[in-house]
Amino acid sequence: MKKNHLPVISLIMYAVMTSAVSPLNAQTRLDSLPPVDSLDNARVVAWTQQLGSRAEALKLTGQGRLQTVVSEREALDSLIVRIKTDSTADKSVLDSLGNRLKEWKLKEKELARQLKNAGKTMDQAIECAALDVAAQRKMLPALWKSVNELILLTSPSGEETKVTLARPVKPEKKKTVPEKQAEPAPVTVAPPEKPATPTPVAVTVAKYNPGADVMLNPPPVPCNFEENSRDELSGAPYRRTAPAEWFRHAPAPLKSFLQDRPNVRCEAALSAIGPRATLLLTFTVIDPNPRKSFGKLPKDAPATLWFMDGTSFELYNSINDEGIINYENQSYTFRGKYPIGDALWKKIRRSDLDKVRITWESGYEEYDIQFVHLLRQLSRCFE
């Protein structure tokens, strides 16, 4: 009787497709801490707040990394149990999956240790923030060292961990040498007639005009302001552009569920109160379990912008958003506000973007930007 290997193969393919771990929050090193005696009280408080925000972001990232690895380890463990119940399962496949399960358990243990260190650093930052300025000045070097060591500890090294399956070696088929047969008599074939030479047709080709290339000179984005008023507190002019689609993302494993819809769609807008600008992002998420996959968009969560020339800038969300469900299309909407510093504002006004990394409660995701010149053109509306 021919054995049916289809259930086992289907399970193995499922494990391969779902076992890749997303890189979670590769952090950059902190700026060097100036001598604390050279800092005035305002800068001491600012450094304390910055280190506290970074410690909180690292803790959130650690929680997301550990949750992801635990879920993948549990899925692999369940897969091994199901394969063992199939009498047609190949031993080499089980051995390979067993070795990979050990690697996941070691990874889980290491991430739990990192999360414990992140919790201690977060407690240290909270303690420092509760002190007066004089005490903060004394504690600041130790806090900076703890946060920087945590960044180096949690920075990923090497390639992503993936489950790979060892396939049984197929036996080579023996080649059979056919018996030599008598050569047939040569057949005389008449040479084919030469086809008639086609008459060349003149083709008119337009010359390339760089000025008309929309990739080099994209059409300008209209400066549509949703609001143009004055700030109630400062009295400074307040303007906010209408949002426009910045990028959309659809991972391959979710294509059958999404049915040609994007998993994440992001609209971007810019606002400014006087010289202070803010990047406003609206995310529409369609996912079978968005609370587990994304969580929320936490306050002080970092976002990293990469430009076409390879430079990057990090900015932080100023609000906490739990997300709002849209029952008509079963999607969630998240909103974030990211204040823009002077250096980044100058960069946006003269350069195009390549990709962006958004940190969610469950970890971070990197997205390729399709509308690369959107922010550059919107920023010119404020000139």
C-alpha positions as CSV (number, residue, x, y, z in Angstrom):
1,M,0.0,0.0,0.0
2,K,1.4,3.4,-0.9
3,K,1.8,5.6,2.2
4,N,0.4,9.2,2.2
5,H,3.2,11.6,3.2
6,L,1.1,14.7,2.4
7,P,0.1,15.6,6.0
8,V,3.7,15.5,7.3
9,I,5.0,17.5,4.3
10,S,2.2,20.1,4.9
11,L,3.1,20.5,8.6
12,I,6.8,20.8,7.8
13,M,6.2,23.5,5.2
14,Y,4.0,25.4,7.7
15,A,6.9,25.3,10.2
16,V,9.4,26.7,7.6
17,M,7.0,29.5,6.6
18,T,6.3,30.6,10.2
19,S,9.7,30.1,11.9
20,A,11.6,33.2,10.9
21,V,12.0,35.7,13.7
22,S,11.8,39.4,12.9
23,P,14.7,41.4,14.0
24,L,13.5,43.5,17.0
25,N,14.8,46.9,17.7
26,A,18.5,47.1,16.6
27,Q,19.5,50.1,18.8
28,T,22.3,52.6,18.1
29,R,24.8,53.6,20.7
30,L,24.1,56.6,22.9
31,D,25.8,59.9,22.3
32,S,28.8,60.4,24.6
33,L,27.9,61.9,27.9
34,P,29.6,65.3,28.5
35,P,31.3,65.9,31.9
36,V,28.4,66.3,34.3
37,D,30.0,69.4,35.9
38,S,29.8,71.2,32.5
39,L,26.0,70.6,32.2
40,D,23.5,73.1,33.6
41,N,20.5,72.0,35.5
42,A,18.2,72.0,32.4
43,R,20.6,69.7,30.4
44,V,20.9,67.3,33.4
45,V,17.1,67.0,33.5
46,A,17.0,66.6,29.7
47,W,19.7,63.8,29.8
48,T,17.8,62.0,32.5
49,Q,14.5,62.1,30.5
50,Q,16.3,60.9,27.4
51,L,17.9,58.0,29.1
52,G,14.6,57.1,30.8
53,S,12.8,57.1,27.4
54,R,15.5,54.9,25.9
55,A,15.4,52.5,28.8
56,E,11.6,52.2,28.4
57,A,11.8,51.6,24.7
58,L,14.4,48.9,25.3
59,K,12.2,47.2,27.8
60,L,9.2,47.2,25.4
61,T,11.4,45.8,22.7
62,G,12.7,43.1,25.0
63,Q,9.2,42.1,25.9
64,G,8.3,41.9,22.2
65,R,11.3,39.8,21.3
66,L,10.7,37.3,24.1
67,Q,7.0,37.0,23.2
68,T,7.8,36.3,19.6
69,V,10.4,33.6,20.4
70,V,8.1,31.9,23.0
71,S,5.3,31.8,20.4
72,E,7.6,30.3,17.7
73,R,9.1,27.8,20.2
74,E,5.7,26.6,21.2
75,A,4.6,26.3,17.6
76,L,7.7,24.2,16.8
77,D,7.2,22.0,19.9
78,S,3.6,21.4,18.9
79,L,4.7,20.6,15.3
80,I,7.2,17.9,16.6
81,V,4.5,16.3,18.7
82,R,2.1,16.1,15.7
83,I,4.8,14.7,13.4
84,K,5.7,12.0,16.0
85,T,2.1,10.7,15.8
86,D,2.5,10.1,12.1
87,S,4.0,6.7,11.3
88,T,5.3,7.9,8.0
89,A,7.5,10.6,9.5
90,D,11.1,10.6,8.5
91,K,13.6,10.3,11.4
92,S,16.0,12.7,9.9
93,V,13.3,15.4,9.9
94,L,12.5,14.8,13.5
95,D,16.2,14.9,14.5
96,S,16.6,18.2,12.6
97,L,13.5,19.7,14.3
98,G,14.7,18.5,17.7
99,N,18.1,20.2,17.3
100,R,16.3,23.4,16.2
101,L,14.0,23.3,19.2
102,K,17.1,23.2,21.5
103,E,18.3,26.4,19.8
104,W,15.0,28.1,20.3
105,K,15.0,27.2,24.1
106,L,18.5,28.7,24.4
107,K,17.4,31.8,22.6
108,E,14.3,32.1,24.9
109,K,16.5,31.8,28.0
110,E,18.9,34.5,26.7
111,L,16.1,36.9,25.9
112,A,14.6,36.4,29.4
113,R,17.9,37.4,30.9
114,Q,18.1,40.5,28.7
115,L,14.6,41.5,29.7
116,K,15.5,41.1,33.4
117,N,18.4,43.5,32.8
118,A,16.2,45.9,31.0
119,G,13.8,45.9,33.9
120,K,16.6,46.8,36.3
121,T,17.8,49.6,34.1
122,M,14.2,50.9,33.8
123,D,13.9,50.9,37.6
124,Q,17.2,52.8,37.8
125,A,15.9,55.4,35.4
126,I,12.7,55.8,37.3
127,E,14.6,56.2,40.6
128,C,16.9,58.8,39.0
129,A,14.0,60.8,37.5
130,A,12.4,61.1,41.0
131,L,15.5,62.7,42.5
132,D,16.3,66.4,42.6
133,V,18.7,67.9,40.1
134,A,21.8,67.6,42.4
135,A,21.2,63.9,43.0
136,Q,20.4,63.4,39.3
137,R,23.8,64.9,38.4
138,K,25.6,62.4,40.6
139,M,23.6,59.4,39.3
140,L,23.6,60.4,35.6
141,P,27.0,58.7,34.7
142,A,25.9,55.4,36.2
143,L,22.5,55.5,34.4
144,W,24.2,56.4,31.1
145,K,26.5,53.4,31.5
146,S,23.6,51.0,32.3
147,V,21.5,52.1,29.3
148,N,24.5,51.9,26.9
149,E,25.5,48.4,28.1
150,L,21.8,47.3,27.7
151,I,21.9,48.7,24.1
152,L,25.0,46.7,23.3
153,L,23.6,43.6,25.0
154,T,20.3,43.6,23.0
155,S,21.7,44.6,19.6
156,P,21.3,41.6,17.3
157,S,24.4,40.0,15.9
158,G,24.4,37.6,13.0
159,E,21.7,36.5,10.8
160,E,18.1,35.8,11.6
161,T,17.3,32.4,13.2
162,K,15.3,30.2,10.8
163,V,14.2,26.6,11.0
164,T,15.8,24.5,8.3
165,L,14.9,20.9,7.6
166,A,17.3,18.2,6.7
167,R,16.0,16.3,3.7
168,P,16.8,12.6,3.3
169,V,19.3,11.8,0.7
170,K,17.8,10.3,-2.4
171,P,19.6,7.3,-3.8
172,E,21.2,7.8,-7.1
173,K,19.7,6.0,-10.0
174,K,22.0,3.7,-11.8
175,K,22.5,4.7,-15.4
176,T,21.9,1.9,-17.9
177,V,24.0,1.9,-21.0
178,P,21.9,1.1,-24.1
179,E,23.3,-1.5,-26.5
180,K,24.9,0.0,-29.5
181,Q,22.6,-0.2,-32.5
182,A,23.5,-0.2,-36.1
183,E,23.9,3.3,-37.5
184,P,21.1,4.2,-40.0
185,A,21.9,5.0,-43.5
186,P,22.6,8.8,-44.1
187,V,19.6,10.7,-45.4
188,T,20.2,13.4,-47.9
189,V,18.1,16.5,-47.1
190,A,17.7,19.3,-49.6
191,P,18.9,22.7,-48.3
192,P,16.1,25.1,-47.3
193,E,15.2,28.0,-49.4
194,K,16.5,31.3,-48.3
195,P,13.7,33.5,-46.9
196,A,13.2,36.8,-48.6
197,T,15.1,39.7,-47.0
198,P,12.5,41.9,-45.2
199,T,12.4,45.5,-46.1
200,P,13.6,47.7,-43.2
201,V,10.9,49.9,-41.6
202,A,12.0,53.3,-40.2
203,V,11.1,53.6,-36.5
204,T,10.9,57.0,-35.0
205,V,12.3,57.0,-31.4
206,A,11.8,60.0,-29.2
207,K,14.9,61.4,-27.5
208,Y,15.1,61.1,-23.7
209,N,14.3,64.3,-21.9
210,P,15.5,64.2,-18.3
211,G,13.3,67.2,-17.5
212,A,10.2,65.1,-18.4
213,D,11.2,62.1,-16.3
214,V,8.8,61.9,-13.4
215,M,11.2,59.7,-11.5
216,L,13.8,62.5,-11.5
217,N,11.3,65.4,-11.4
218,P,8.1,64.1,-9.7
219,P,5.0,66.3,-10.0
220,P,4.6,68.5,-7.0
221,V,2.2,67.5,-4.2
222,P,-0.5,70.1,-3.8
223,C,-0.3,72.1,-0.5
224,N,-3.6,71.2,1.0
225,F,-3.9,72.4,4.6
226,E,-6.5,70.6,6.7
227,E,-6.0,73.3,9.4
228,N,-4.6,76.8,9.2
229,S,-5.1,78.6,12.5
230,R,-3.2,79.8,15.5
231,D,-2.2,77.9,18.6
232,E,-4.4,78.7,21.6
233,L,-1.5,78.7,24.1
234,S,1.4,80.4,22.2
235,G,-0.6,82.3,19.6
236,A,1.9,81.1,17.0
237,P,0.6,80.1,13.5
238,Y,-0.5,76.4,13.4
239,R,-0.8,74.6,10.0
240,R,-1.4,70.9,9.2
241,T,-1.3,69.3,5.8
242,A,-3.8,66.8,4.5
243,P,-2.6,63.2,4.9
244,A,-1.3,61.3,1.8
245,E,-0.4,57.6,1.5
246,W,3.3,57.1,2.3
247,F,3.7,53.4,2.0
248,R,1.9,50.1,2.2
249,H,3.1,46.6,3.2
250,A,1.8,43.1,2.7
251,P,3.9,40.1,3.9
252,A,3.7,37.0,1.8
253,P,2.4,34.6,4.5
254,L,-0.8,36.7,4.9
255,K,-1.6,37.2,1.2
256,S,-4.3,34.5,1.2
257,F,-6.0,36.1,4.3
258,L,-5.6,39.7,3.1
259,Q,-6.9,39.0,-0.5
260,D,-4.8,41.8,-2.2
261,R,-5.3,44.2,0.7
262,P,-2.2,45.7,2.5
263,N,-1.4,44.4,6.0
264,V,-0.2,47.9,7.0
265,R,-1.1,51.1,5.2
266,C,0.5,54.4,6.4
267,E,-0.6,58.0,5.6
268,A,1.8,60.8,6.5
269,A,1.2,64.5,7.1
270,L,3.2,67.4,8.6
271,S,2.2,70.0,11.1
272,A,4.0,73.0,12.5
273,I,3.5,75.5,15.3
274,G,5.9,78.3,14.5
275,P,9.3,76.7,13.8
276,R,8.5,73.4,15.6
277,A,7.4,70.7,13.1
278,T,5.8,67.3,13.8
279,L,5.4,64.1,11.6
280,L,1.9,62.8,11.9
281,L,1.4,59.1,10.9
282,T,-1.9,57.2,10.6
283,F,-1.6,53.4,10.3
284,T,-4.4,51.2,9.0
285,V,-3.7,47.6,10.1
286,I,-5.5,44.5,8.8
287,D,-4.4,41.4,10.7
288,P,-6.1,38.3,12.1
289,N,-4.9,39.2,15.6
290,P,-3.6,42.8,15.6
291,R,-3.4,42.9,19.4
292,K,-0.9,40.1,19.5
293,S,1.0,41.0,16.3
294,F,1.3,44.8,16.9
295,G,-0.1,45.6,20.4
296,K,-0.4,49.4,20.6
297,L,1.6,52.4,19.5
298,P,3.3,53.3,22.8
299,K,4.4,56.8,23.9
300,D,8.2,57.4,23.5
301,A,8.5,54.4,21.1
302,P,11.3,55.2,18.6
303,A,10.9,55.5,14.8
304,T,14.0,55.5,12.6
305,L,14.0,57.3,9.2
306,W,16.6,56.2,6.6
307,F,17.4,58.5,3.7
308,M,18.6,57.6,0.2
309,D,22.2,58.6,1.1
310,G,22.3,56.1,3.9
311,T,22.0,58.6,6.8
312,S,19.4,57.9,9.5
313,F,17.6,59.9,12.2
314,E,15.6,58.7,15.3
315,L,12.5,60.4,16.6
316,Y,10.1,59.4,19.3
317,N,6.3,59.2,19.5
318,S,4.8,61.8,21.8
319,I,1.4,60.0,22.4
320,N,0.1,56.6,23.4
321,D,-2.5,55.1,21.1
322,E,-4.4,51.8,21.8
323,G,-5.9,51.8,18.3
324,I,-9.5,52.1,17.1
325,I,-11.4,49.2,15.4
326,N,-13.4,49.8,12.2
327,Y,-16.1,47.1,12.1
328,E,-16.9,47.7,8.4
329,N,-13.6,46.3,7.1
330,Q,-12.3,44.7,10.4
331,S,-9.2,47.0,10.5
332,Y,-7.5,48.9,13.3
333,T,-6.4,52.5,13.1
334,F,-3.3,53.8,15.0
335,R,-2.1,57.4,15.1
336,G,1.4,58.6,16.1
337,K,2.9,62.1,16.6
338,Y,6.7,62.3,16.1
339,P,8.3,65.8,16.9
340,I,11.0,66.7,14.4
341,G,14.2,68.3,15.5
342,D,16.0,71.1,13.6
343,A,18.6,68.9,12.0
344,L,16.0,66.4,10.7
345,W,13.7,69.2,9.4
346,K,16.6,70.5,7.3
347,K,17.4,67.0,6.0
348,I,13.7,66.3,5.1
349,R,13.5,69.6,3.1
350,R,16.3,68.5,0.7
351,S,16.4,64.7,0.7
352,D,14.2,61.8,-0.1
353,L,13.5,58.8,2.2
354,D,14.2,55.2,1.6
355,K,12.6,53.2,4.5
356,V,11.3,53.6,8.0
357,R,11.4,51.5,11.2
358,I,8.3,51.7,13.4
359,T,8.4,50.4,17.0
360,W,5.2,48.8,18.2
361,E,4.4,47.4,21.6
362,S,5.3,43.9,20.4
363,G,8.6,44.9,18.6
364,Y,9.6,46.8,15.5
365,E,8.9,46.4,11.8
366,E,10.8,48.0,8.9
367,Y,8.9,49.2,5.9
368,D,10.0,50.3,2.4
369,I,8.7,53.7,1.5
370,Q,7.0,53.9,-2.0
371,F,6.3,57.7,-2.0
372,V,9.9,58.5,-1.3
373,H,9.6,62.3,-1.9
374,L,6.4,62.9,-0.1
375,L,7.8,64.5,3.1
376,R,10.3,66.6,1.0
377,Q,7.4,68.1,-1.0
378,L,5.1,68.6,2.0
379,S,7.9,70.4,3.9
380,R,8.1,73.0,1.1
381,C,4.5,74.0,1.9
382,F,5.7,75.6,5.1
383,E,8.3,77.9,3.4
